[in-house]
Amino acid sequence: MTTPNFFTAPGNPDEKIWRYMDFPRYVSLITRGSLYFSRADLLGDPFEGSYPVINKESRDQLADQLLSEMPKDKVPADWKSNFLKQFSDTYRGMSKSIYVNCWHMNQFQSAAMWSIYSKDNKGIAIQSNYKALCDLLPNNFHVGVVNYIDFNSAYLPETNIFVPFVHKRISYQHEQELRAVTMRIDHEAFARGEWPGNQTEGFYLPVDIKRLIDAIYIAPYAEKWYEELVVDVTKNWGLEKFKLSDPL
């Protein structure tokens, strides 16, 4: 797998990464032997893939500059608004073509992540590492640390469509997120001039689960019957990498 330089790697290639999930998603993972990549605009953040305020202001200035260079008697009155709308529609369309698989970086388990993803103490966490994830993905998939920035003062280069998808608002900093990202386009719809086309909500990418998973953790304070259920299902698929969850 090759990665553009704006996808930042963790300082340690063996950095531990975690996916916290409920039981149905865990069963889907081990029975399918696949990672699920969700369309970026369906991740739950309404600002996913958006640009900071300064970027929008720079587009406005660009439109004014272009207008100043055009013959005033030949420019439609709504040219600027249409120009800016085209920018906006293009980037909004990008979110429907970008697919993401999210991980949490931490050397230890996270009480916050258990709280978010483990209702009624019935969650499961799989622990992997950065290098293993990279090694298992094809070349058109990229992995990088999410950068948390102030969207009121920062500027993002608009040289590559992936850039806004590895940047999020500071309010999400607790996620300590690492992302695997790729792009898929409905080329037939695109050829017909339909942007972004009828993009699928997500897809499963087959990976070697035994190489991916270093350890499997059951939610702290899970009831005994639930622990036994998870252990039995996991062993049926040839995985025996359990570790005790830390008391929180």
Disulfide bonds with the S-S distance in Angstrom:
none
